[in-house]
Amino acid sequence: MLNPQREPAGQRSRVSIDFARISPRERYKLLIGSVVPRPIALVTTRHPDGTINAAPYSFFNCLSADPAILALGVENHNDMSFKDTTLNIRLTEEFTVNIVDHALVDAMNVCAVPFPSHIDELAEAGLTPVPGETVQCPYIHEAPIAFECRRHLTLGLGKSREIVLGEVTRMHIREDLIDQERFYIDQLGLDAIGRMGGHGYSTTRDQFDLPTMSHERWLAVKPKSQDVEIP
């Protein structure tokens, strides 16, 4: 399963892992420890009976701007029954993604508690629901940014997990975070957090800019040692 590989002198050795020969749990630990940091969606949904659910997901990202698509990786209970988020999206085809900033960390952690289905996680966490404008589920007042979504496509990956693609229908953002003329987001002001491996989290406060170079610029600055001589 683990095959050490010798590298050229001066380079660190590597281990090669055959994913077909390790357990799903072992694959999970390797993936979440490697693909970091991951953005966190605090997803709100509403059951047809009116019960509100909120749950954090770090198998989450933005995949497209045209159409505007957000993706959630959702899993079932151990007995393969649907968790509340998955069930509610199946029944209503709606959900809202609330971005988690540093100020929401403790409340997000409360929403991660495996409460019974009839418990309102937002009430337990002291968060304020605001009625959606294009969907029936609420967004969270305390969240710096929220995206109302309608289910676009669901991809079944087996018995235990699905990927839900949602098309953004409306965005709510704290006014101080957006330049409304240029559509720029103040990312430092957003103060979003990311998920690391295990119980680890990270902030987004340490940032740097690195513009993409043109081909001409690269030719002007690349090290001469990378020039290839053709005999």
C-alpha positions in Angstrom: 0.0 0.0 0.0 2.8 2.4 1.0 5.7 2.3 -1.4 8.7 4.5 -0.6 10.4 5.9 -3.7 14.0 7.0 -3.9 14.5 10.4 -5.4 17.7 11.9 -7.0 20.4 13.1 -4.6 19.4 16.2 -2.7 15.7 15.7 -3.0 13.3 14.3 -0.4 12.0 10.8 -0.7 8.3 10.2 -1.4 5.7 7.6 -0.6 3.4 6.2 -3.3 -0.1 5.2 -2.1 -2.4 2.9 -4.1 -5.9 4.2 -3.4 -7.4 0.9 -4.5 -5.7 -0.8 -1.6 -6.7 1.4 1.3 -10.0 1.9 3.1 -12.5 4.8 2.4 -11.6 6.2 5.9 -7.9 6.2 5.0 -8.6 7.9 1.7 -10.7 10.5 3.5 -7.9 11.3 5.9 -5.4 11.7 3.1 -7.6 13.9 1.0 -8.8 16.3 3.7 -5.2 16.6 5.0 -3.9 17.4 1.5 -6.6 19.5 -0.2 -6.3 22.5 2.2 -7.6 25.0 3.0 -11.2 24.3 1.9 -13.9 27.0 2.1 -16.8 26.4 4.4 -20.4 26.6 3.5 -23.0 26.9 6.4 -25.9 25.5 4.4 -29.5 26.4 5.3 -32.4 24.4 4.0 -36.1 24.1 4.8 -38.2 21.0 5.1 -41.7 21.2 3.5 -43.1 21.0 7.0 -41.3 24.3 7.8 -38.4 22.9 9.9 -35.2 24.8 9.3 -31.8 23.0 9.1 -28.3 24.4 9.1 -25.1 22.4 8.7 -21.5 23.2 7.7 -19.8 21.7 4.7 -16.2 21.9 3.7 -16.6 19.7 0.7 -17.7 22.9 -1.0 -16.6 25.2 -3.8 -17.5 27.5 -6.7 -17.3 25.7 -10.0 -18.7 28.1 -12.6 -19.7 31.7 -13.2 -21.8 31.2 -16.3 -24.0 29.7 -15.1 -23.2 30.6 -11.5 -22.7 27.1 -9.9 -21.8 26.2 -6.3 -21.0 22.6 -5.4 -21.7 20.7 -2.2 -20.3 17.2 -1.4 -23.0 15.7 0.9 -23.0 12.3 2.6 -25.6 10.0 4.1 -25.8 8.5 7.5 -24.0 5.3 8.2 -27.3 3.4 7.5 -27.4 5.2 4.1 -30.5 7.3 5.1 -30.4 10.9 4.0 -29.1 13.6 6.3 -31.4 16.6 6.8 -29.6 18.8 4.2 -29.7 16.1 1.5 -33.3 15.3 2.2 -34.5 18.9 2.2 -32.7 19.6 -1.1 -34.3 16.6 -2.6 -37.8 17.6 -1.5 -37.5 21.4 -2.2 -34.6 21.7 -4.7 -33.4 24.8 -2.8 -30.6 25.7 -0.4 -28.7 28.7 0.7 -24.9 28.8 1.2 -23.7 31.1 4.0 -20.0 31.9 4.0 -18.4 31.4 7.4 -16.2 34.2 8.7 -14.0 34.1 11.8 -16.8 35.7 13.9 -19.1 32.8 13.0 -16.7 30.0 14.0 -18.4 29.1 17.4 -21.9 29.3 16.0 -20.9 27.1 13.0 -19.5 24.5 15.4 -22.8 24.4 17.2 -24.6 23.8 13.9 -22.3 20.8 13.3 -23.7 19.0 16.4 -25.8 16.0 15.3 -29.1 17.3 16.6 -32.4 15.4 16.0 -34.1 16.5 12.8 -36.8 18.5 14.7 -34.2 20.8 16.3 -33.5 24.2 14.8 -29.7 24.6 14.6 -30.0 28.3 14.0 -31.9 28.8 17.3 -29.4 26.6 19.2 -26.5 28.6 17.8 -28.1 32.0 18.4 -28.2 32.9 14.7 -30.9 35.0 13.0 -32.8 33.6 10.0 -33.8 36.0 7.3 -36.5 34.9 4.7 -35.0 34.1 1.3 -36.1 36.2 -1.7 -35.9 33.6 -4.4 -36.0 30.4 -2.3 -38.1 29.3 0.7 -35.2 28.6 3.0 -33.6 31.5 5.0 -30.2 32.9 4.9 -28.2 33.9 8.0 -28.2 37.5 9.1 -24.8 37.2 10.8 -23.1 35.7 7.7 -21.1 38.2 5.7 -22.2 36.6 2.4 -25.0 34.3 1.5 -26.0 32.7 -1.9 -29.6 31.6 -2.5 -29.4 28.5 -4.8 -31.7 26.2 -6.7 -30.6 22.7 -7.4 -29.1 22.4 -10.9 -27.9 18.8 -10.9 -27.2 16.0 -8.4 -24.4 13.5 -9.1 -24.6 10.2 -7.3 -21.2 8.9 -6.4 -22.3 5.6 -4.8 -24.5 4.7 -1.8 -22.9 7.1 0.7 -22.2 10.4 -1.1 -23.6 12.8 -3.6 -22.5 16.1 -5.2 -25.2 18.7 -5.4 -24.7 21.5 -7.9 -26.7 24.6 -7.1 -27.3 27.6 -9.4 -27.0 30.9 -7.6 -30.2 33.0 -7.9 -29.4 35.8 -5.5 -26.5 37.0 -3.4 -26.7 38.9 -0.1 -23.5 40.6 1.1 -22.6 43.0 3.9 -22.4 46.5 2.4 -18.9 47.3 3.7 -17.5 44.2 1.9 -18.3 45.2 -1.7 -17.1 47.9 -4.2 -20.4 48.2 -6.0 -18.9 49.9 -9.0 -16.2 47.4 -9.7 -17.9 44.3 -8.1 -14.8 43.7 -6.0 -15.0 41.9 -2.7 -12.9 43.0 0.3 -11.4 39.7 1.1 -9.5 40.8 4.1 -12.7 42.4 5.5 -14.5 39.2 4.7 -12.2 37.3 7.1 -13.4 33.9 5.9 -12.0 30.8 7.5 -10.9 27.5 5.8 -11.0 23.9 6.9 -7.8 22.0 7.3 -7.3 18.3 8.2 -8.7 16.8 11.4 -10.1 19.5 13.6 -8.0 22.2 12.1 -9.1 25.5 10.6 -7.2 28.4 9.1 -7.8 32.1 8.6 -7.4 34.1 5.4 -5.7 37.1 7.0 -2.2 36.4 5.6 -2.5 37.2 1.9 -0.3 38.2 -1.0 -0.8 39.2 -4.6 0.8 37.4 -7.5 -0.3 38.6 -11.0 -0.3 36.1 -13.8 2.5 36.8 -16.3 2.1 37.2 -20.0 4.1 34.9 -22.2 6.3 37.9 -23.2 6.9 38.7 -19.5 7.9 35.2 -18.7 10.4 35.1 -21.6 11.9 38.3 -20.2 12.4 37.1 -16.6 12.8 33.3 -16.8 16.2 31.9 -15.6 18.7 31.4 -18.4 19.3 27.9 -17.1 15.8 26.9 -18.4 16.7 27.7 -22.0 16.9 24.5 -24.0 19.8 24.1 -26.5 19.0 22.1 -29.6 22.1 20.5 -31.0 
